[in-house]
Amino acid sequence: MLWTIAVVLFVLWILGFAVFHVSSVLIHLLLVIAVIVILYRLITGRRPV
């Protein structure tokens, strides 16, 4: 589930630059949060439910 959210955010981020030429602060913030959560889960070794 977390990987799906991260991939969707990444695709939206790329589309924002490539297609719509919009750089929204919100999508960048969500992307950074998703990466931080993924790294935290990898470091702590937690498994998805």
N, C-alpha and C positions, 0 to 999 in steps of 0.2 A: 504494500500500500504506500509506504513512504517513498519507495523508488518510483512508483507511478506518479506521485505528486511532483517529485523532483524532475522527472522527465517532462511532464506537462509544463512546468514552470520554465524549464530550459527552452523548450520549443517556443513558448510564448515570448520569451525574452529575445530569441533569435528572430522571430517574426516581427517583433517590434522594431528591430533595427533594419532588417532586410526588406520587409514589405511595406510597413506603415510609416517608417522613419520617425517613430515616436520613442522617446526614451523616458519612460515613466519611472518615477522614484519608487512607486509601490512595487512594481514587478521586480526591480532590482533588490529591494529589501526582502521580498518573499524568496527570491532565489538564494540570497545569502543565508537566510534563516534555514532554508531546506538543506543547503550544503553543510551548515553547522550541525544540524540535527543528524544528518547522515554520518558525518565524521564522529560525532559523540557516540552514536550507536555502534560504530565500528570499533572505536577505541575501548568502550566499556564492554563490548562483547555481548550486548543484549540481542536477543532474537525477537523478530516480529511475532506478534500474537496470532 
